[in-house]
Amino acid sequence: MSAEVVHGRRVALIDGDSRFDLVVPLQARVDDVLRAAGSAPTRHTRVVGISGREILRSTPMTGLDDGAVLVLVDPTASLPGATVRSVEARAARVASAWWVLAAGGGILALLRLQSADALPEQVRAPVGVLALVAALLAAAVFGLRARTRTATLAPVVGVIALAFGGGVAVVADLPASADLVAVFTGVLSAAIVAGVLGVLGSTDALRAQSRTATIVLAMLAAVWGAALLLHLDVSAPAAVTLGLVPVAQRILQASLVDVAPGTFIDYGRFQSTRWTVRQNLPDEVRTIEADDADALVERSTARLSIGTVLLIAAGAASAFAALPSFPAGEPVVLGGRIALAVTVVLALLLGSRRSTVPSLRWVARAGAVVVLAAVLWALLPAFSPELLVAIAGILLLVGLGAALLVIPVGRGLRSLGWSRTGDVFEALATALSLPAGMLAAGAIEIARAMMAT
């Protein structure tokens, strides 16, 4: 009669006055030890080894020595409520500092693109280099020191915006295509800094967040780089960028969850045809721990947050350049710009209904408002005073109607029919936004010119 050999780690867990001596399987993690002991750690609780060094809860037993001692330490347990509030206030101030850094990068890029004379070139170049170096150092330090399992949005946006502003400002004044070169350099610099953060990130969620940002920024850099090679006007890549926003959002949502191939499908059962039986069977996933599910949700949420924010920010920043006017003498471009504005606004407003992150709903709605503002700004010179008064009255009536609808919607009014209708319009707007952006960019004239040469 043979006995089963069990390999494990002997672990001692100390939680206050309680001590637990456990034998834990090698594939288990520190979180599994806490659950097995019945401990209820808070978000401030830290797991510390006998040497006083913190141990991450995702550490497997293979990373610990046999007989390891784990001590649960809560730095805020013995602190008064005012001290706990001060710790939370300090975290809020740190997040505010990152947002200020992002605002600084945006202002630097805006000064360079709107008015090259706002900052003299002898001042702008050193400031741009300093911003690039600061963004790179901030990304490296934050990536190596990050310990929280849930990725925060402010640091990543802060270093990306600062790198973009530095890349835009460092470009010297050129006789032609100055704005195109500046935007391309800024987006490429932001992609490089995001890539550095993705490599040096010490947590899975931070690496997933940074790599998603790198992919989005590299895609935008490719759009502006192609426009630079074709010697196009700034409105062309701006229109394509704006049209890409709904499509890229849909692709992002479809690629959020990264699971092993054998998680959802029993391949051994369904590979029965002569074509599928020749394929290799993926490794079967037998068990899924709660810690694995939590980590998957955190990585997916991090990807969704940073991807949505970057795409909508790029679309909002490109809206005024993509829709500078509505020329009546160019019917193809006119129709493309009208369709671009309509499809992007519809896609952003209707797509915000299904967002699982509440803050991202308002990000999408703010992007739609910016696009509408760009449309009004482009149409403003063609409006007479009487027409402006009529439009103001119409907007007032629309606002009153929206205010009245808030009451039944707030009380829980739902309509499956209207929801399905919204899904249809959202799908159409998403499918037509990129072709509309290509028409607004003058793709037909560009193709004719290329064929003529």
N, C-alpha and C positions, 0 to 999 in steps of 0.2 A: 504494500500500500504506500503510494508516494504522497509526500506532503508538499503543498504548494509553498514555494519560497517567495516571501514578500520583502521587497526592498523598500526602505523608507528612511526617514530622518527622525531622530529623536529631538524634539523641540520643547523648550520650556517657555510658557507664556505667562508674564506677570502683568496683571491688570489690577492696579491698586493693591488691596490686601489679599487678593486671590492669586493663586498660582496653579497652572495647569501643565501637566506633563503629558505630552502627546507623542504618538508615532504617526508621522504623516507620510503619505505616498510621495514618491519623487516628482510626479507630474503635478502635484498640488502647488498652490501659491500661498503667499502670506495671508492674503484675503481669506482663503479657505480655512486657514488656521483660526482666524478671528471668528469666522462663522461657526466652526466646530466647537469653539470654546464658549459660544453664546455671548460674545462681547458685542457691544453696540457703540462703535467709535463714531464720533462726530467729525465734521469736516475739518476741525482744528486738530484732531488727534494725529499723533505721529508715532510710528513704530521705530524704536531705537534698539540697536544691538548692545552687547555688553561693553563694547568699546566707546559707546556714546554716539556712534555714527548712525544717521537715519537710514532705514531700510525701506525701499518702496514696497507698497502692498502688492504690486504685480511681480515681485521677485519670486522665481520658482524655488523649490526646495533644493534643486541641484546647485543653486548659487549660495547655499548656506552650508556651514559645517555641521557635522553630526554633534548633537548636544548644544545647539545654538540657543541662546537666551534672548527672547523678544520681550521688550518692555513697552507698554502703551503709555504714552506721555501726552497729556493735553495741556499745552502752555497757557490756555485761558481758563482752566478749571479753577485755579486758585486766585484768579483775578476778579476784581469787582466788575459789575456791569458797565461802568463808565470806561474801564480799560478795554473791555471787549469792543465797545462802540468806537473807541479811539483806534483800535486795530482795523476795524472795518472802514473807518473814515480815512485811515492812511492808505488802504488799498484803493479806495475811491480816488484819492489824490494822485496816486501813481497812475491809475487809468486816465485821469484827466491830463496828466503830463504827456502821456502818449498821444492823446487826441490833440493837444496843443502842438506837438511835434508834427502830426499829420497836417494840421492847419498851416503851420509854417511852410511845409513843403508845397502845399497847394497855392499859398500866396506867392511864393517865390516863382512858381511856374506861371501863375497868372500875370505877374509883373513882366515877365520875360515875353510872354506871348501877346499880351495886349498892347504893351508899350515898351519897346526896346530902350527908350530913353529914360524910363523910370529909374533904372539902375545903370550907371555908367559901366562900360565893358571892363575897365580896370578894377572895378569893385565886384561886378557880377561874376567874373570867372573865379576869383578866390573864394567867394561865398559858395559858388556851386561846387567847387572841389571840396570845401570844408563840409558841405552838406552830404556829399557822397561818402566821404571818409567817416563822418559821424553815423550815417545810416548803416554802413558796413560794420563798424565797431559795435553799434547798438544791437544789430542782428546777431553778431557772434556772441556777445556777452549774454543777451537774453536767451539765445538758443541753448547755451551751455548751462545756464543757471536755472532754467525753467524746471520746476518740480511739480506743479499742480497738474493733475491728470487731465482736467478739462481745459482745452485751449481757449484762451481769451482772444477777442478780436482786436482790441485796441493796440497792443504792441505790434502785431503784424501789419495792420493798416498804417501805423505810425512810421515804421521803417520804410515801407513801400512808398508812401507819399513823400517822405523826405528824400528818398533816392530818386523818385521821379522829378521832384523840384530841382534837385542838384543836377540831374542829367539835362534838364531843359535849360537851366541857367548857364551851364558850362559851355554851351555852343556859342561860338562867336557869330557876329553879324555877317551874313552871307549875301551876295548880290541876288541870289535866287534860291527859292525853296528853303528859306531860313526856318519858317515855322514847321515844315515837314521834317527837316533834320532835327530840330529841337524836340519835337514830340517823339520821333523815333528813338532818339538817344535817351530821352527820359523813360520811355516804356521799357527799353532794353536794359537800362540801369536798374529799374525796379525789378525786372525779371531776374537779373543776376543776384541782387540782394535777397530776393525771395528764395532763390535756389540755394544760396549760402545758408539761409535760415532753415531750409528743408534738410540740408545735410547735417548741420550742427545741432538740430533740435533734439533735446534729450527725452522727449515724450512722444508717444505714437500719434496722439492727436495733433500736436504741434507740427510734426513732420507731415502728416496728411494735409493739414491746413496750408502749410507753406508750399508743398508741391502742387496743390491745386492752384494756388496763386501764381506759381511759376508757369504753369500750363496756360492759364488765362492771359497772363501778360505776354508770353511768347506768341500766342495767337494774335494779340493786338499789335505786337511789334512786327509780325509778318504782314499784316494789312498795311501798316504805315510804311514799312520798308518797300513793299511792292509799289505803292503809290509814288514813293521817292524814285524808284527805278524808272517808272513810266512818266515821270515829270508831270504829275497831275496837280490840280489845284487842291487846296486844303479841304474844300467841301466834299471831294470825292471819297477819301478815306474816312472822313467823319460820317458821311452817309452810310458807308458800308459798316462802320463800327456800330452805329445806331441800329441798323437793320439786323446785325448779328446778335443783339442782346436777347431777344426772345428765343431765338434758335439755340444759342449757347446755354441759356437757362434750362431749356428742355433737355439738352444733352447732359448738362450737369446733374439734373435730377435723376436721369436714367442711369448714371454711373456712380451714384453715391455709395451704394452698399458693396463692399468688397468681401466676399465670402468664398470659401473653397468650392470647387465645382461639384463635389459630392454632397453638399449640404442639403439641397432641396430635392434632388432627383435620384432615384435608385437606378443608376445607369446599368447595372448588371441585369436588371429585369427588362428594361425597355430597349436595350441594344440587341435587336433580334433580326434586323435585315442584313443582307450581305455587305452593305456599305458600313453599317455601324459596328458590326462585330469585329472589324479590322482595327478599330480605334482602341487606344489604351484606356483602361478603366482608371478613373481618378481614385485617389485614396478616399475610402469611405469615412465620413465624419460620424462617429458613433454617439458622442456626447457633446453637449454645448453647455459650458458653465455660465453661471450668471455674470461672472466677471468678464467673460468673453463677449457676452451680449452687451454689457454696459460699455465696454471698450469700443465695440462696433458702432453703437449709437453715438458715442462721443466723437469718433472719427468722422462719421457721416455728417453729424451736425456741424463740425468744424469745416468740412468741405463745403457744405451748403452755405454757411454763413459768409465765408470769405469769398467764394465764387459769386454769390449773388451781389454782395456789396461792391466788388470790383467791377462786375459787368454793368450794373446800374450806374455806378459812378462814372465809368467810361462813356456810357450812353448819354448821361446827363451833361457831361463836359463837352461832348461832341455835338449836342443838339443845336446849339446856336450856329456852329460852323456848318452843320449838315443842312440846315434850313435857313440860309441867309435871306432868301427871297423866294417869291413864286413868279418866275418870269412867264408872261403870257406868250412871248414869241417862241418859246421852246416847249411844245406840247408834251414831248416825251419826258423831259426833265420835270415839267410842271406836274404831270400825272404821277411820276415817281415820288416826288416830294409830298404830294397830298396823300398818296397811299402809304408812304413811310410814316408820316405823322399819325395817321388813323390806325394803322396796324400796330405800331409800337405802343400807343396809348391804350388800345384795347387789350393787347397782350399783357401789359403790366398791371392794369386794373383788374382784369378778370383772373390773371394768374395769382394775384395776391390772396385770393379767397382760400386757396388750398395750401398755403404755407404753414408748415408745422412749427415754425419759430415766429412768435407774435411780432417781434421787432422787425423782422424782414418784410412783413406785410406793409408797414409804414415806409420802409425803404423803397419798395416797389411803387407805392402810391406817390411818394415824393419825386421819384424819377418821372412818373407820368405827368406830374404838375410842372416839372421843369420843361418837358417836351411841349406841353401846351403853352407855357410862357414863351418858348422860342418861336412857336407858330404865331402867337399874338404880336411878338416883337417884329417878326418879318412882315406881317400884314399891316402894322401900325401906320407906315407912311402912306398906304393906299386908302386909308379911312378918312372920310370927311367928318367934321364935328357932329353932323346930324346922325351919321351912321354909328359913330361912337356912342352916342346917347342911346340909340336903339339896341346896340349890343350890350350896353350896361344894363338896360332894362331886362333883356333876355337872360343875362347872367343872374340878375337878381331873382327872377322867377325860378330859374333852375336851382339856385341856392335855397329858396323857400321850399321848393318841392323836396329837395334832399333833406332839409331839416324836418319836414313832416314825415318822411319815410323812416327817419331815425327812431321814432317812437314805436311803431309796430315791429321793426327789426330788433330793437332793444328788448322787446317783450317776448322774443323768441319766434317771430314769424319766419317760416321757412317755406320754400316752394320748390318742389322737385322739378316741375316743368321749367321754371325760370333758370334753375341751376343747370339743367341739361342744355337749354338754349345758350346759356353763357359758355358752357364747355364747347359747343359747336363754333361759336364766334371766336373763342380763344384759339381753338385749333386752326381755324382759317387765318387768323391774324398772325399766328406763329409761322405758318407755312408761307405766307406771302410777304413777311417783313423783310427777309433778305433779298428776294427779287425786287421788291420796291426800293430797297437801298441801292441795289445795283443800277436800277433805272435812274434814281436820283443822282447817282454819281456819274451819269453819262456813259454807261458801259457800252451802249450801242454806238455812240460816236467814237469811243476809244477803239472798239473792234473794227469799225470802218476805216479809221486811220491806220491801224495796224495792217489791215488787208491791202490798203492802198500802197503802203510802203513795201 
